[in-house]
Amino acid sequence: MTKQPKSLYLLNFVSMWECFSYYGMRSLLVLYMVHAFGYSDEKAFMLYALYTTLIEFGGIFGGYVADTYLGQRLAIFIGGSIIAFGHTIMAMGSSESFCFIGLGTIVLGTSLFRPNCTALVGQCYDVDDPRRDAGYTIFYTGINIGGFLAALSCGYVGEKYGWDYGFGLAAIGMVAGLVTLTLGRSLLVAKKAAASATGGIAYKPLLACIALLALFYGCEEQLGSTMVLFGERHVDRGIIPAASLVMLNPLTILLGGPFIKRVLLAPRIKLFIGFLLLASAFCLLGVATQQVVPLVYVVAAIVLISLGELFVGPTILVAASRIAPTGKSGVVMGAVSLGFSAANIFSGLLSQMMTVQIPEESVAIYTRGFLTIGVGALLFSLLLLRGATNARAYV
């Protein structure tokens, strides 16, 4: 295997801990609001979607600030510090005030951290470096170690010992990433960041990237909202907490990444496979949903969604990094974050059609919702296969 830049592994490790912090929140937030504050499904889903939307929407501003004033390295250090502070606020007390102040602080920090860390990965490579594709898959795979550890630990600790302890663990994870960045900062200084492109931003390819994130991740984000409550209410989980089911997502990415990065396919075909896997997962859930669902069906669905994410996520990031002009990498990756922001708005709309107000209607609601997502994703995958979208030309 071709040797990758050392700076890639540093960025991978630092971002892994930001992922730990994010997935820790992702696994806890809906359950926390439902049980601690007595929120309805609808309100909890809406606030979860708003939180994840703002996290991604802020990326465009974080990218601009880094490109214009701070630089990517300082931006991710400041952003990571703010994230850790936000989780600490949430761990200080189980009140709505602490919750919303903490969430707002985390949004601010993530807006600085996430797009600029991803932009720095692209700067590890020359314009035509063939290692870029595999590098982004390695990065995408590695950061999910943090996601797996968070879902396993924060979800369990939060449900079993108290929400405050779960949020505290997420803060510790982000501090660990900042310590690593400080100790390894010389790797980023020594490596010259190569421009991926010159001139202005190519807007049509960028818009295609944004649209494809918006669609795929709008469905994938059901893992942190609808699927958590579905798992709590209808899945025969044994001793497994509902919040810990989401750990299968980063675990699958972690195990599957080394194999997927060796798959040499055209970007359009990778996207087709990703959406086809997504469609298969939700169709499976739609068919299997009943009052008590065997755990194996949910495990299979999450694995399929996660494998689809491995085909889609790195493909979009590689395409965006290649079109980022000199001095605009933060803005371009921030613009890609707008796709994730739109995805979370879309995710919130999808979640709303699976809110349960009358328990007796729960099975029918979930069945209809899962099948709707599955059939929609299947139709879109077929459009990609036929080249009926702009993905072939722009990604």
Contacts in CASP RR format, 6 or more apart in sequence:
PFRMAT RR
TARGET T0000
AUTHOR 0000-0000-0000
METHOD contacts of the structure
MODEL  1
MTKQPKSLYLLNFVSMWECFSYYGMRSLLVLYMVHAFGYSDEKAFMLYAL
YTTLIEFGGIFGGYVADTYLGQRLAIFIGGSIIAFGHTIMAMGSSESFCF
IGLGTIVLGTSLFRPNCTALVGQCYDVDDPRRDAGYTIFYTGINIGGFLA
ALSCGYVGEKYGWDYGFGLAAIGMVAGLVTLTLGRSLLVAKKAAASATGG
IAYKPLLACIALLALFYGCEEQLGSTMVLFGERHVDRGIIPAASLVMLNP
LTILLGGPFIKRVLLAPRIKLFIGFLLLASAFCLLGVATQQVVPLVYVVA
AIVLISLGELFVGPTILVAASRIAPTGKSGVVMGAVSLGFSAANIFSGLL
SQMMTVQIPEESVAIYTRGFLTIGVGALLFSLLLLRGATNARAYV
1 134 0 8 1.000
2 130 0 8 1.000
2 131 0 8 1.000
2 134 0 8 1.000
4 124 0 8 1.000
4 131 0 8 1.000
4 134 0 8 1.000
4 135 0 8 1.000
4 138 0 8 1.000
5 124 0 8 1.000
5 125 0 8 1.000
5 131 0 8 1.000
5 191 0 8 1.000
6 187 0 8 1.000
6 191 0 8 1.000
7 120 0 8 1.000
7 124 0 8 1.000
7 187 0 8 1.000
7 188 0 8 1.000
7 191 0 8 1.000
8 121 0 8 1.000
8 124 0 8 1.000
8 135 0 8 1.000
8 138 0 8 1.000
8 139 0 8 1.000
10 180 0 8 1.000
10 181 0 8 1.000
10 184 0 8 1.000
10 187 0 8 1.000
10 188 0 8 1.000
11 117 0 8 1.000
11 120 0 8 1.000
11 121 0 8 1.000
11 124 0 8 1.000
11 139 0 8 1.000
11 188 0 8 1.000
12 138 0 8 1.000
12 139 0 8 1.000
12 142 0 8 1.000
12 143 0 8 1.000
13 177 0 8 1.000
13 180 0 8 1.000
14 76 0 8 1.000
14 117 0 8 1.000
14 177 0 8 1.000
14 178 0 8 1.000
14 180 0 8 1.000
14 181 0 8 1.000
15 114 0 8 1.000
15 117 0 8 1.000
15 118 0 8 1.000
15 139 0 8 1.000
15 143 0 8 1.000
16 142 0 8 1.000
16 143 0 8 1.000
16 144 0 8 1.000
16 145 0 8 1.000
16 146 0 8 1.000
16 147 0 8 1.000
16 177 0 8 1.000
17 146 0 8 1.000
17 173 0 8 1.000
17 174 0 8 1.000
17 176 0 8 1.000
17 177 0 8 1.000
17 178 0 8 1.000
17 180 0 8 1.000
18 80 0 8 1.000
18 83 0 8 1.000
18 110 0 8 1.000
18 113 0 8 1.000
18 114 0 8 1.000
18 117 0 8 1.000
18 143 0 8 1.000
18 174 0 8 1.000
18 177 0 8 1.000
19 143 0 8 1.000
19 144 0 8 1.000
19 145 0 8 1.000
19 146 0 8 1.000
19 147 0 8 1.000
19 150 0 8 1.000
19 250 0 8 1.000
20 146 0 8 1.000
20 147 0 8 1.000
20 149 0 8 1.000
20 150 0 8 1.000
20 170 0 8 1.000
20 173 0 8 1.000
20 174 0 8 1.000
20 176 0 8 1.000
21 83 0 8 1.000
21 84 0 8 1.000
21 87 0 8 1.000
21 106 0 8 1.000
21 150 0 8 1.000
21 170 0 8 1.000
21 171 0 8 1.000
21 173 0 8 1.000
21 174 0 8 1.000
22 55 0 8 1.000
22 110 0 8 1.000
22 147 0 8 1.000
22 150 0 8 1.000
23 146 0 8 1.000
23 147 0 8 1.000
23 148 0 8 1.000
23 150 0 8 1.000
23 151 0 8 1.000
23 154 0 8 1.000
23 246 0 8 1.000
23 250 0 8 1.000
24 147 0 8 1.000
24 150 0 8 1.000
24 151 0 8 1.000
24 154 0 8 1.000
24 155 0 8 1.000
24 166 0 8 1.000
24 169 0 8 1.000
24 170 0 8 1.000
25 87 0 8 1.000
25 106 0 8 1.000
25 154 0 8 1.000
25 167 0 8 1.000
25 170 0 8 1.000
26 52 0 8 1.000
26 150 0 8 1.000
26 151 0 8 1.000
26 224 0 8 1.000
26 246 0 8 1.000
27 150 0 8 1.000
27 151 0 8 1.000
27 154 0 8 1.000
27 155 0 8 1.000
27 224 0 8 1.000
27 228 0 8 1.000
27 243 0 8 1.000
27 244 0 8 1.000
27 246 0 8 1.000
27 247 0 8 1.000
28 154 0 8 1.000
28 155 0 8 1.000
28 158 0 8 1.000
28 163 0 8 1.000
28 166 0 8 1.000
28 167 0 8 1.000
28 243 0 8 1.000
29 47 0 8 1.000
29 48 0 8 1.000
29 51 0 8 1.000
30 44 0 8 1.000
30 45 0 8 1.000
30 48 0 8 1.000
30 224 0 8 1.000
30 225 0 8 1.000
30 228 0 8 1.000
30 229 0 8 1.000
31 159 0 8 1.000
31 228 0 8 1.000
31 229 0 8 1.000
31 232 0 8 1.000
31 242 0 8 1.000
31 243 0 8 1.000
32 99 0 8 1.000
32 163 0 8 1.000
33 39 0 8 1.000
33 43 0 8 1.000
33 44 0 8 1.000
33 47 0 8 1.000
33 48 0 8 1.000
33 99 0 8 1.000
34 40 0 8 1.000
34 41 0 8 1.000
34 44 0 8 1.000
34 229 0 8 1.000
36 94 0 8 1.000
36 163 0 8 1.000
37 96 0 8 1.000
37 99 0 8 1.000
39 47 0 8 1.000
40 355 0 8 1.000
40 357 0 8 1.000
41 229 0 8 1.000
41 355 0 8 1.000
41 356 0 8 1.000
41 357 0 8 1.000
42 352 0 8 1.000
42 355 0 8 1.000
42 357 0 8 1.000
44 225 0 8 1.000
45 225 0 8 1.000
45 226 0 8 1.000
45 348 0 8 1.000
45 351 0 8 1.000
45 352 0 8 1.000
45 355 0 8 1.000
46 348 0 8 1.000
46 352 0 8 1.000
48 224 0 8 1.000
48 225 0 8 1.000
48 348 0 8 1.000
48 351 0 8 1.000
49 221 0 8 1.000
49 225 0 8 1.000
49 344 0 8 1.000
49 345 0 8 1.000
49 347 0 8 1.000
49 348 0 8 1.000
49 351 0 8 1.000
51 103 0 8 1.000
51 107 0 8 1.000
52 221 0 8 1.000
52 340 0 8 1.000
52 344 0 8 1.000
52 347 0 8 1.000
53 341 0 8 1.000
53 344 0 8 1.000
53 345 0 8 1.000
54 104 0 8 1.000
54 107 0 8 1.000
54 341 0 8 1.000
55 106 0 8 1.000
55 107 0 8 1.000
55 110 0 8 1.000
55 111 0 8 1.000
55 114 0 8 1.000
55 341 0 8 1.000
55 344 0 8 1.000
56 114 0 8 1.000
56 337 0 8 1.000
56 338 0 8 1.000
56 339 0 8 1.000
56 340 0 8 1.000
56 341 0 8 1.000
56 343 0 8 1.000
56 344 0 8 1.000
57 111 0 8 1.000
57 337 0 8 1.000
57 338 0 8 1.000
57 341 0 8 1.000
58 107 0 8 1.000
58 110 0 8 1.000
58 111 0 8 1.000
58 334 0 8 1.000
58 337 0 8 1.000
58 341 0 8 1.000
59 110 0 8 1.000
59 111 0 8 1.000
59 112 0 8 1.000
59 114 0 8 1.000
59 115 0 8 1.000
59 333 0 8 1.000
59 334 0 8 1.000
59 337 0 8 1.000
59 338 0 8 1.000
60 115 0 8 1.000
60 331 0 8 1.000
60 334 0 8 1.000
60 335 0 8 1.000
60 337 0 8 1.000
60 338 0 8 1.000
61 111 0 8 1.000
62 75 0 8 1.000
62 111 0 8 1.000
62 112 0 8 1.000
62 115 0 8 1.000
62 116 0 8 1.000
62 330 0 8 1.000
62 334 0 8 1.000
63 75 0 8 1.000
63 112 0 8 1.000
63 115 0 8 1.000
63 116 0 8 1.000
63 119 0 8 1.000
63 330 0 8 1.000
63 331 0 8 1.000
63 333 0 8 1.000
63 334 0 8 1.000
64 330 0 8 1.000
64 331 0 8 1.000
65 75 0 8 1.000
65 112 0 8 1.000
66 72 0 8 1.000
66 74 0 8 1.000
66 75 0 8 1.000
66 112 0 8 1.000
66 115 0 8 1.000
66 116 0 8 1.000
66 119 0 8 1.000
66 330 0 8 1.000
67 327 0 8 1.000
67 328 0 8 1.000
67 329 0 8 1.000
67 330 0 8 1.000
67 331 0 8 1.000
70 78 0 8 1.000
70 112 0 8 1.000
71 116 0 8 1.000
72 116 0 8 1.000
72 117 0 8 1.000
72 119 0 8 1.000
72 120 0 8 1.000
72 123 0 8 1.000
72 329 0 8 1.000
72 330 0 8 1.000
73 120 0 8 1.000
73 181 0 8 1.000
73 185 0 8 1.000
73 188 0 8 1.000
75 112 0 8 1.000
75 113 0 8 1.000
75 116 0 8 1.000
76 112 0 8 1.000
76 113 0 8 1.000
76 116 0 8 1.000
76 117 0 8 1.000
76 120 0 8 1.000
76 181 0 8 1.000
77 178 0 8 1.000
77 181 0 8 1.000
77 182 0 8 1.000
78 109 0 8 1.000
78 112 0 8 1.000
79 108 0 8 1.000
79 109 0 8 1.000
79 110 0 8 1.000
79 111 0 8 1.000
79 112 0 8 1.000
79 113 0 8 1.000
80 109 0 8 1.000
80 112 0 8 1.000
80 113 0 8 1.000
80 174 0 8 1.000
80 177 0 8 1.000
80 178 0 8 1.000
81 178 0 8 1.000
82 105 0 8 1.000
82 106 0 8 1.000
82 108 0 8 1.000
82 109 0 8 1.000
82 112 0 8 1.000
83 105 0 8 1.000
83 106 0 8 1.000
83 109 0 8 1.000
83 110 0 8 1.000
83 113 0 8 1.000
83 174 0 8 1.000
84 171 0 8 1.000
84 173 0 8 1.000
84 174 0 8 1.000
84 175 0 8 1.000
84 178 0 8 1.000
85 105 0 8 1.000
85 171 0 8 1.000
86 101 0 8 1.000
86 102 0 8 1.000
86 103 0 8 1.000
86 104 0 8 1.000
86 105 0 8 1.000
86 106 0 8 1.000
86 171 0 8 1.000
87 102 0 8 1.000
87 106 0 8 1.000
87 167 0 8 1.000
87 168 0 8 1.000
87 170 0 8 1.000
87 171 0 8 1.000
87 174 0 8 1.000
88 168 0 8 1.000
88 171 0 8 1.000
89 98 0 8 1.000
89 101 0 8 1.000
89 102 0 8 1.000
89 105 0 8 1.000
90 98 0 8 1.000
90 99 0 8 1.000
90 102 0 8 1.000
90 103 0 8 1.000
90 164 0 8 1.000
90 167 0 8 1.000
90 168 0 8 1.000
91 164 0 8 1.000
91 165 0 8 1.000
91 166 0 8 1.000
91 167 0 8 1.000
91 168 0 8 1.000
91 171 0 8 1.000
92 98 0 8 1.000
92 164 0 8 1.000
93 164 0 8 1.000
94 163 0 8 1.000
94 164 0 8 1.000
114 337 0 8 1.000
115 330 0 8 1.000
115 333 0 8 1.000
115 334 0 8 1.000
115 336 0 8 1.000
115 337 0 8 1.000
116 330 0 8 1.000
116 333 0 8 1.000
118 139 0 8 1.000
118 317 0 8 1.000
118 321 0 8 1.000
118 333 0 8 1.000
118 336 0 8 1.000
119 321 0 8 1.000
119 324 0 8 1.000
119 329 0 8 1.000
119 330 0 8 1.000
119 332 0 8 1.000
119 333 0 8 1.000
120 188 0 8 1.000
120 193 0 8 1.000
120 329 0 8 1.000
121 135 0 8 1.000
121 136 0 8 1.000
121 139 0 8 1.000
121 317 0 8 1.000
121 321 0 8 1.000
122 132 0 8 1.000
122 136 0 8 1.000
122 193 0 8 1.000
122 196 0 8 1.000
122 321 0 8 1.000
122 324 0 8 1.000
122 329 0 8 1.000
123 193 0 8 1.000
123 194 0 8 1.000
123 196 0 8 1.000
123 329 0 8 1.000
124 191 0 8 1.000
124 193 0 8 1.000
124 194 0 8 1.000
125 131 0 8 1.000
125 132 0 8 1.000
125 194 0 8 1.000
125 196 0 8 1.000
126 194 0 8 1.000
127 194 0 8 1.000
127 195 0 8 1.000
127 196 0 8 1.000
127 197 0 8 1.000
129 194 0 8 1.000
132 318 0 8 1.000
132 321 0 8 1.000
132 322 0 8 1.000
133 261 0 8 1.000
133 314 0 8 1.000
133 318 0 8 1.000
134 261 0 8 1.000
135 261 0 8 1.000
136 314 0 8 1.000
136 317 0 8 1.000
136 318 0 8 1.000
136 321 0 8 1.000
137 257 0 8 1.000
137 260 0 8 1.000
137 261 0 8 1.000
137 310 0 8 1.000
137 314 0 8 1.000
138 261 0 8 1.000
139 314 0 8 1.000
139 317 0 8 1.000
140 253 0 8 1.000
140 257 0 8 1.000
140 310 0 8 1.000
140 313 0 8 1.000
140 314 0 8 1.000
140 317 0 8 1.000
141 253 0 8 1.000
141 254 0 8 1.000
141 256 0 8 1.000
141 257 0 8 1.000
141 258 0 8 1.000
141 260 0 8 1.000
141 261 0 8 1.000
141 310 0 8 1.000
142 254 0 8 1.000
144 249 0 8 1.000
144 250 0 8 1.000
144 251 0 8 1.000
144 253 0 8 1.000
144 254 0 8 1.000
145 250 0 8 1.000
145 254 0 8 1.000
146 250 0 8 1.000
147 247 0 8 1.000
147 249 0 8 1.000
147 250 0 8 1.000
148 247 0 8 1.000
148 250 0 8 1.000
148 251 0 8 1.000
148 254 0 8 1.000
150 169 0 8 1.000
150 170 0 8 1.000
150 247 0 8 1.000
150 250 0 8 1.000
151 243 0 8 1.000
151 244 0 8 1.000
151 245 0 8 1.000
151 246 0 8 1.000
151 247 0 8 1.000
151 248 0 8 1.000
151 249 0 8 1.000
151 250 0 8 1.000
152 244 0 8 1.000
152 247 0 8 1.000
153 166 0 8 1.000
153 169 0 8 1.000
154 166 0 8 1.000
154 167 0 8 1.000
154 169 0 8 1.000
154 170 0 8 1.000
154 243 0 8 1.000
155 166 0 8 1.000
155 241 0 8 1.000
155 243 0 8 1.000
155 244 0 8 1.000
156 241 0 8 1.000
156 243 0 8 1.000
156 244 0 8 1.000
157 165 0 8 1.000
157 166 0 8 1.000
157 169 0 8 1.000
158 165 0 8 1.000
158 166 0 8 1.000
158 243 0 8 1.000
159 241 0 8 1.000
159 242 0 8 1.000
159 243 0 8 1.000
160 241 0 8 1.000
195 325 0 8 1.000
195 326 0 8 1.000
195 327 0 8 1.000
196 321 0 8 1.000
196 322 0 8 1.000
196 323 0 8 1.000
196 324 0 8 1.000
196 325 0 8 1.000
196 326 0 8 1.000
196 329 0 8 1.000
197 322 0 8 1.000
197 323 0 8 1.000
197 324 0 8 1.000
197 325 0 8 1.000
197 326 0 8 1.000
198 325 0 8 1.000
198 326 0 8 1.000
199 325 0 8 1.000
199 326 0 8 1.000
200 325 0 8 1.000
200 328 0 8 1.000
201 323 0 8 1.000
201 324 0 8 1.000
201 325 0 8 1.000
201 328 0 8 1.000
201 331 0 8 1.000
201 332 0 8 1.000
202 323 0 8 1.000
204 390 0 8 1.000
204 394 0 8 1.000
205 319 0 8 1.000
205 323 0 8 1.000
205 394 0 8 1.000
205 395 0 8 1.000
206 320 0 8 1.000
206 323 0 8 1.000
206 332 0 8 1.000
206 335 0 8 1.000
206 336 0 8 1.000
207 394 0 8 1.000
208 319 0 8 1.000
208 390 0 8 1.000
208 391 0 8 1.000
208 393 0 8 1.000
208 394 0 8 1.000
208 395 0 8 1.000
209 316 0 8 1.000
209 319 0 8 1.000
209 320 0 8 1.000
209 336 0 8 1.000
209 339 0 8 1.000
209 394 0 8 1.000
209 395 0 8 1.000
210 335 0 8 1.000
210 336 0 8 1.000
210 338 0 8 1.000
210 339 0 8 1.000
210 342 0 8 1.000
211 339 0 8 1.000
212 271 0 8 1.000
212 312 0 8 1.000
212 316 0 8 1.000
212 391 0 8 1.000
212 395 0 8 1.000
213 313 0 8 1.000
213 316 0 8 1.000
213 336 0 8 1.000
213 339 0 8 1.000
213 340 0 8 1.000
213 342 0 8 1.000
213 343 0 8 1.000
214 339 0 8 1.000
214 340 0 8 1.000
214 342 0 8 1.000
214 343 0 8 1.000
214 346 0 8 1.000
215 275 0 8 1.000
215 343 0 8 1.000
215 346 0 8 1.000
215 380 0 8 1.000
216 274 0 8 1.000
216 275 0 8 1.000
216 278 0 8 1.000
216 309 0 8 1.000
216 312 0 8 1.000
216 313 0 8 1.000
216 343 0 8 1.000
217 339 0 8 1.000
217 340 0 8 1.000
217 343 0 8 1.000
217 344 0 8 1.000
217 347 0 8 1.000
218 343 0 8 1.000
218 344 0 8 1.000
218 346 0 8 1.000
218 347 0 8 1.000
218 348 0 8 1.000
218 350 0 8 1.000
219 278 0 8 1.000
219 282 0 8 1.000
219 305 0 8 1.000
219 347 0 8 1.000
219 350 0 8 1.000
219 373 0 8 1.000
219 374 0 8 1.000
219 377 0 8 1.000
220 278 0 8 1.000
220 305 0 8 1.000
220 309 0 8 1.000
220 343 0 8 1.000
221 343 0 8 1.000
221 344 0 8 1.000
221 347 0 8 1.000
221 348 0 8 1.000
222 347 0 8 1.000
222 350 0 8 1.000
222 351 0 8 1.000
222 373 0 8 1.000
223 246 0 8 1.000
223 249 0 8 1.000
223 302 0 8 1.000
223 305 0 8 1.000
224 246 0 8 1.000
225 347 0 8 1.000
225 348 0 8 1.000
225 351 0 8 1.000
226 350 0 8 1.000
226 351 0 8 1.000
226 354 0 8 1.000
226 366 0 8 1.000
227 245 0 8 1.000
227 246 0 8 1.000
227 298 0 8 1.000
227 302 0 8 1.000
228 242 0 8 1.000
228 243 0 8 1.000
228 245 0 8 1.000
228 246 0 8 1.000
229 242 0 8 1.000
229 356 0 8 1.000
230 354 0 8 1.000
230 366 0 8 1.000
231 237 0 8 1.000
231 242 0 8 1.000
231 245 0 8 1.000
231 293 0 8 1.000
231 298 0 8 1.000
232 242 0 8 1.000
233 356 0 8 1.000
233 362 0 8 1.000
234 289 0 8 1.000
234 290 0 8 1.000
234 291 0 8 1.000
234 292 0 8 1.000
234 293 0 8 1.000
234 362 0 8 1.000
234 363 0 8 1.000
234 366 0 8 1.000
235 242 0 8 1.000
235 245 0 8 1.000
235 292 0 8 1.000
235 293 0 8 1.000
235 295 0 8 1.000
235 298 0 8 1.000
236 292 0 8 1.000
236 293 0 8 1.000
236 294 0 8 1.000
236 295 0 8 1.000
237 245 0 8 1.000
237 295 0 8 1.000
238 295 0 8 1.000
240 295 0 8 1.000
245 298 0 8 1.000
245 302 0 8 1.000
246 302 0 8 1.000
248 299 0 8 1.000
248 302 0 8 1.000
248 303 0 8 1.000
248 306 0 8 1.000
249 302 0 8 1.000
249 305 0 8 1.000
249 306 0 8 1.000
249 309 0 8 1.000
250 306 0 8 1.000
251 306 0 8 1.000
252 302 0 8 1.000
252 303 0 8 1.000
252 306 0 8 1.000
252 307 0 8 1.000
252 310 0 8 1.000
253 306 0 8 1.000
253 309 0 8 1.000
253 310 0 8 1.000
256 307 0 8 1.000
256 310 0 8 1.000
257 310 0 8 1.000
260 307 0 8 1.000
260 310 0 8 1.000
260 311 0 8 1.000
261 314 0 8 1.000
263 270 0 8 1.000
265 273 0 8 1.000
267 315 0 8 1.000
267 318 0 8 1.000
267 319 0 8 1.000
267 391 0 8 1.000
267 395 0 8 1.000
268 384 0 8 1.000
268 387 0 8 1.000
268 391 0 8 1.000
268 392 0 8 1.000
268 395 0 8 1.000
270 311 0 8 1.000
270 312 0 8 1.000
270 315 0 8 1.000
271 311 0 8 1.000
271 312 0 8 1.000
271 315 0 8 1.000
271 384 0 8 1.000
271 391 0 8 1.000
271 395 0 8 1.000
272 381 0 8 1.000
272 384 0 8 1.000
272 385 0 8 1.000
273 308 0 8 1.000
273 311 0 8 1.000
274 307 0 8 1.000
274 308 0 8 1.000
274 309 0 8 1.000
274 311 0 8 1.000
274 312 0 8 1.000
274 381 0 8 1.000
275 308 0 8 1.000
275 312 0 8 1.000
275 377 0 8 1.000
275 378 0 8 1.000
275 380 0 8 1.000
275 381 0 8 1.000
275 384 0 8 1.000
276 377 0 8 1.000
276 378 0 8 1.000
276 381 0 8 1.000
277 304 0 8 1.000
277 305 0 8 1.000
277 307 0 8 1.000
277 308 0 8 1.000
277 311 0 8 1.000
278 304 0 8 1.000
278 305 0 8 1.000
278 308 0 8 1.000
278 374 0 8 1.000
278 377 0 8 1.000
278 381 0 8 1.000
279 374 0 8 1.000
279 375 0 8 1.000
279 376 0 8 1.000
279 377 0 8 1.000
279 378 0 8 1.000
279 381 0 8 1.000
280 304 0 8 1.000
281 300 0 8 1.000
281 301 0 8 1.000
281 302 0 8 1.000
281 304 0 8 1.000
281 305 0 8 1.000
281 374 0 8 1.000
282 301 0 8 1.000
282 370 0 8 1.000
282 371 0 8 1.000
282 373 0 8 1.000
282 374 0 8 1.000
282 377 0 8 1.000
283 370 0 8 1.000
283 371 0 8 1.000
283 374 0 8 1.000
283 375 0 8 1.000
283 378 0 8 1.000
284 297 0 8 1.000
284 300 0 8 1.000
284 301 0 8 1.000
284 304 0 8 1.000
285 297 0 8 1.000
285 298 0 8 1.000
285 301 0 8 1.000
285 366 0 8 1.000
285 370 0 8 1.000
286 366 0 8 1.000
286 367 0 8 1.000
286 369 0 8 1.000
286 370 0 8 1.000
286 371 0 8 1.000
287 371 0 8 1.000
288 294 0 8 1.000
288 297 0 8 1.000
289 363 0 8 1.000
289 366 0 8 1.000
289 367 0 8 1.000
289 370 0 8 1.000
290 363 0 8 1.000
291 363 0 8 1.000
315 395 0 8 1.000
316 336 0 8 1.000
316 395 0 8 1.000
317 336 0 8 1.000
319 394 0 8 1.000
319 395 0 8 1.000
320 332 0 8 1.000
320 333 0 8 1.000
320 335 0 8 1.000
320 336 0 8 1.000
321 329 0 8 1.000
321 332 0 8 1.000
321 333 0 8 1.000
323 332 0 8 1.000
324 330 0 8 1.000
324 332 0 8 1.000
324 333 0 8 1.000
325 332 0 8 1.000
350 369 0 8 1.000
350 373 0 8 1.000
353 365 0 8 1.000
353 368 0 8 1.000
353 369 0 8 1.000
353 372 0 8 1.000
354 365 0 8 1.000
354 366 0 8 1.000
354 369 0 8 1.000
354 370 0 8 1.000
355 365 0 8 1.000
356 362 0 8 1.000
356 365 0 8 1.000
356 366 0 8 1.000
383 389 0 8 1.000
384 391 0 8 1.000
END
